[in-house]
Amino acid sequence: MNLPKTKDGKVDIKKLLIHSGLYLVLIAMLIAIIIKEPSFLSIRNFKNILTQSSVRAIIALGVAGLIVTTGTDLSAGRQVGFAAVISASLLQASTNVHKVYPNLGELPVIAVILVVIVIGAIIGAFNGTIVALLNLHPFIVTMGSMTIVYGLNSLYYDYAGASPISGFSRNYSHFAQGAIKIGGFTLPYLIIYATIATIIMWILWNKTKFGKNLFAVGGNPEAAKVSGVNVAATLIIIYALSGVFYAFGGFLEAGRIGSATNNLGFMYEMDGIAACVIGGVSFYGGVGRISGVITGVIILTVINYGLTYVGVSPYWQYIIKGAIIIAAVAFDSMKYAKKK
């Protein structure tokens, strides 16, 4: 680790705290959890944490690209919920007496995945188009679309009977809840899906022209435009791509839980945004790594899981999570504000 130094060669404590202060706080919280419940350190809990991290990671990967372009997405959680309800309604078992579409046979899982990611891409492209062409702030645009998507989801949910949608087909449940056995160890499919999503996004960010354009737009949109980057197209594509990731995350979340309501996905965007900022994706744009996003997701999940494990009230968990988000953005501001 390269420690920040002052002009006279000494360790710059102030810069060290700015760059590592949040991690030190989170590590201290983790140590406190372990001291209170030493049984927290177990293979079973580690696997549970990775499994719970999987859907959050897919959602965070969608949010990350928007933050790189100095944007955000308050509608992410509602998009996750919309995809979950649609997936749940289309993939109920044929023997389910409460089937939303009783005359509809059991659809192939891949067909429903395609349906929800197309819907997600359309919603994302809508957000991106408004941001890019009307030059509106992403916060306002996605706050509006958050309300619109929740309204659409609630209307659909009412049509489906206004009660939790469950009783899924065996193929859907297996797709979301299944695992591969490797010797005496089981590897949940969710971890595999999250790994594939991570690899795809890493390639897009680091090995494609689109990735270079993405960071150019985030760093300085005017300079990117002068350099020949189609800023509007880049923004629309990254928002559409985020919608695809949210939709797939919602599809998996409904299958993982075993049911879906119109309130599923509530506040998921906060976890995604927090994970990105904890992982070093800067709100000032043009800065971020996929490895950092995944690290942020795991850290946040460890804290969430650990607080639940030691019996901390969910209400206190909201307070702690909010404080972590504020601290993460504050440290981000101190690191990058002067550079901008």
N, C-alpha and C positions, 0 to 999 in steps of 0.2 A: 504494500500500500504506500503510495506516494503522499506523505503528509505535507500540507501547505506550509510554506516557510515565510518568515518575515525577511526584510531586506538584509538583516544581519545574520541570517541563517538559522534562526531559532524557529521552533514550531509555532505557527500562528494559531493560537487557541481559538480566537474568534472565528476564523475561517473554518477551522476544524469542526466547531460546534454547528456552524451554519450548514456545512456539508453532511455532517454525520449526526447532528443532534436528534433528529427524529428517529433514526435507527437506534440510537442509544436509549431513548425513551421506550421504544417498542421492545427492545431486548430486556430492559428492566421490568416491563410488564410481564413478559414471558417468564423471566426468572421468578417473579412473584407467584405466578400461576403454578410453576413447577414446585416451588417450595411449599405452597399450600396443598397441592395434590401431586406427589411424586409419580403416581400411577399414570399421569398424563403422558409421560414418556414411554410409549408402547408402540409396537408395530401396528396393532389394530387402530389406534388413534391416528397414527401417521397415514395409514391407508384411507381412513375416513376423511382426514383433512385434504388429501389429494383428490378424493372423489368429490368432496364439497367444493373444492377449488375449480374443478373442471368446467362447470357451466359458467361460473364467475369469470374464469379466464377467457372463455369465448366471448362473453359480453364485453369484458375489459379490452380485448383486442379490437373490437369494433369501435369503442370509444376512443382508444389511443390515437388512431389516425386523425380524428377530429381535433383532439387537443394539440397535436403536432401542428395543425393549421390554425392555431389560436382559437379554435372553436370548442364546442361542447355539445352534449345531447341530453336534455332533460327528459326526452321521450323514450329513452332506451328501455326503461323498466316497463312502460306501458306497451311498447312494441313486443317485448318478451311475453307479456301476458296475453296479448292478442294472438300471437302465434301459438301459444300454449292452448288457448281455448279452441282455436280452429283445429289444431292437431288432435286434441282430445275428442272433439265432436265427430271427426272423420275416421278415427281409428278405434272406435268402440267394437267390442266383440259382437258377433252376430247373435249370440245367445243372450245378450244384455236386454232385459225387458224395458229398460229406460233409455234405449238407444235413441239418440237425437234424430237420426235418419233411419227409421226402421226398415225401409225398402232398399237401403244401400248395403251392398255386400261389404266384406272386409277388404278394404283397399290395400294395395301394396304400400309398405312403409316409405319407399323411395318416392312414390307418387305424391304423397302428402308432404314430404320434405320439399319437393320441388314447388308445390303449391304455396307453402308458407314462405319460402325464401324469395319467390317472385313477389309476393305481397310485401315482404320486408324490403326488398329492393325498390319497389315503387314508393313506399313511404319514405325511405331514405333519400331516394332521388328527388322526391318532392321537397324535403327539407333542404337538400343541397342546392336545388334550383332557386328556391327563394333566397337563400343566403348568397349565392353566387351572382344571380342576375338582378335582384332588387337591392343587394348590398345591405341587407338587414343583419343585425347582430344574431349569431346562432343561439344565444340565450333566449331571446324573444321568440325566434322562429320555433325552436324546439319546445319551448314552454307552451306555445299555441298548439303545436302538433301533439304534444303530450295529452292535452285536454281533448283534442279531436279523436285521437286513437282510443283513449279511454271511453269516450262516448260511443264510438263505433263498436268497441269490444262489448260494452254493456248492452247495447241494442242486440247484438248477436247472441249474447249470453241469455238475455231475456227470451229471445226466440227459441233458444235451446232448452228452455224450461226454468231458467233462473235458479238452478240448484247445481251443486258440484257435479261436474261431468267426470265420470269414472267408468270402471268396467271395460278396460282396454283389451284389444286383441292380444293374443299371446305374442305375436311377432313384435308388436310395438313395445310391450313390457320388456321383452327379452332384449330388444335393441337398446333400450335406455338403462335397464337394470342388470343386464347380463355381464359375464366376466369370463376371461380366459384363465384356465388353470395351468400354472407353470410349476410343476413339482408340487410342493405343499403350499404354494402361494397363488392367490387369485388376483388377477389384474382386471379391474372393472373396465368395461368398454368406454365409460365416460372419460377415463384418463387417456385412452387411445384417441378418442375424438378430439379432446383438447390438445393433445400432442400434434395431431394432423393439422388442426386449425392454426396452431402456433408456427409450424413449419411453413404453411402456406403464406401466412402474414410475414414471416421473416424473409422469405424469398421475395415477396412483393416490395418490402421496404428496402432490402439490401441488394437485390440482384436484377432489378428491372428499372426501366426508364421512368415508369410511373412513380416508383419509390423516390428517385432523385427529384422528380417534379414536386412530389409531396413535401419534401423537406425544403425545397426552394421556395415554395409558396408559403410555408410556415415561417421560414426565416425572414423573407422580405418579398411580399407579393408583387410589389412594383418592379423590383429588380428581376424577379422571375418572369414577369410579363415582357420586359425589355429583352430578356434572353430567349424569348420565343416559346415560353411555357404557356399553354392554354390554361389559365388560372381557373376559369369557370368550369371547364370540363373536368379538371383535376378535383375540384371541390365536389362537383355532382357525383363523380365516380366514388370518391371516398365516403360520401354520405350514403350512397346506394350500397356500397360494400358493408358499411356498418349495419345497415338494415338487414342484410343477409346474415350476418353473424348474430344479431339479436334474435332473428327468426329461428335460426338453428338452435340457439340457446334456449328459446322458449319451447321448441319442440322437445328437446331433451329434458327440460325441467318438468314438464307435465308428465312425461313418461317416468321420470325418476321418482316423483312424488306419488304418482298413481291417480291423480285427479287434477282438475283445473277449475278455477273460478275467474271472474273478471277482475278480482283483486290480486291475482298472482302477478308477480313482477314489481309490486309496490316497493319503491326505494332501491331497486336493483341498480339503477343508474348511479346512485351514491357510492355503492361498493365499487362499481367499475371506475368511476372518476377517482375515487380515493386510491384505489390500487395503482392506477396509472401515475398519479402524482407522487405517491410513495416510491414507486419504481423509477422516478426520475424523468418522466415525460413532463416537459415544462409548458405551463399555460402561456408563456411568452413566445412559444412557437419554435419550430425548427430543431427541437431537441427531444430525443427519446430513443429507447432501444427496446426491442421485443423482449429480450432477457430481463430487462428492468420491469416491464409490465408483469411478466409471470412471477418474478420475485415479489413484486408488490401484492399480487393476488394471494400468493401463499402466505406472506406475512400477515395480511389482513385476515385471512381465513384462520390462521393459527390463533390470532388474538380473539376473533369471534368465537371459535370453537373452544378455546381455552377458558374464556369468560363464562360460557355456558357450562362447561365441564365443572367449574368450581362453584357454580350456583349463583352467579351474578345476575341480578334482575335484568330482563330485556330492556326495561326503560333506562337503566344505567348504561346498558350497552349502546343505546342510541346516543346518549350523552357523550360517552367515550369516543364513539365513532365520529361524531360531529367535531369533537375536539381534535381528533387525529387529522380530519380533513382540513380544518383551519390551520393547524400547525404545519401540515404538508405544504399548503399553498403559501403560508408565511415564509417558510424556509426556501421555497421555490422563488418567491419574490426577492428575497435577500441574495440568492445566488445569481439570478439572471436580470434583475431590473436595471442595474447599472450598465450591463452589456447592451441593452436595447436602447 
